[in-house]
Amino acid sequence: MKEKNIVFKKLNLKNALKTTNAAFDIIDSERERLSRWFWWMSSTITPNNRKFNKFMLLYLLATKRKQLSHKFNKSKLYDEQFLVFVDDKFGGMVGLDNIDDIKKEAEIWYFVSQLNEGHGVASASIQYIEDYVLNNKNTERLYAKIETKNTRSIGLVSRNGYTPEPQKNKYAAVIYSKQLQR
């Protein structure tokens, strides 16, 4: 089998505009599978390309606002996201939410299209984020909140060295974390 060419690009307005149709096509065709894990993929939030574009613009603005707030107050959490391209086609997203420079931790999230599942794209996305953090952030711990029914994601993070933390409550999600080695 031919090895896939996986490229990551920062999510910004320019890159979002270039990929919005391809991204919406994947979300729309895989909505049932993806909206279980991502609220914004619901047909009530992004039922068509126009509303998806509007949502993406608001999402980018909210991300920029968080980043600006962080510049003035280091205790403010912020986010960064990346688009995943597989063989020059949009294949998913990966990102960091709640980047906390004081606690030196961040939440990792990801999704890949069904076409790219089982081909190492999600693992490559996790590895990209870890390398990005090690080279660009002062973050020491990454964590992912994963619903207990999401067995594919549990297997993915486990294969990539994330371990479950003891549950402090009875929520349907477990936190898997990893201490990064510099």
Salt bridges, closest charged atoms under 4 A:
ASP28 OD1 - ARG31 NH2 2.96
GLU30 OE1 - ARG33 NH2 2.25
ASP79 OD2 - LYS66 NZ 2.78
GLU80 OE1 - LYS10 NZ 2.41
GLU80 OE2 - LYS137 NZ 2.44
ASP101 OD2 - HIS70 NE2 2.63
GLU105 OE1 - ARG141 NH1 2.48
GLU117 OE2 - ARG33 NH1 2.61
GLU117 OE1 - ARG152 NH2 3.46
GLU130 OE1 - LYS178 NZ 3.13
GLU140 OE2 - LYS104 NZ 3.83
GLU165 OE2 - ARG141 NH2 2.41
